[in-house]
């Protein structure tokens, strides 16, 4: 069995090489990831696709603090 790795990423001086243990989030009827109103999150290095309504859904007062990278 071979594992697939994401490409190398460079973000300023912070370097991430690979994400061998990333989450796989797919085939959900609603949202893959839902950030409810008044919340925020850091969503890094996930495999998110094929969700019916939205892969990532967020909104509300603090949603501007959410960081989403390398998904």
Secondary structure as GFF3:
##gff-version 3
##sequence-region A 1 71
A	DSSP	beta_strand	9	11	.	.	.	ID=ss1
A	DSSP	beta_strand	14	16	.	.	.	ID=ss2
A	DSSP	beta_strand	24	26	.	.	.	ID=ss3
A	DSSP	beta_strand	31	35	.	.	.	ID=ss4
A	DSSP	beta_strand	42	44	.	.	.	ID=ss5
A	DSSP	beta_strand	47	49	.	.	.	ID=ss6
A	DSSP	beta_strand	54	58	.	.	.	ID=ss7
A	DSSP	three_ten_helix	63	65	.	.	.	ID=ss8
A	DSSP	beta_strand	67	69	.	.	.	ID=ss9
###
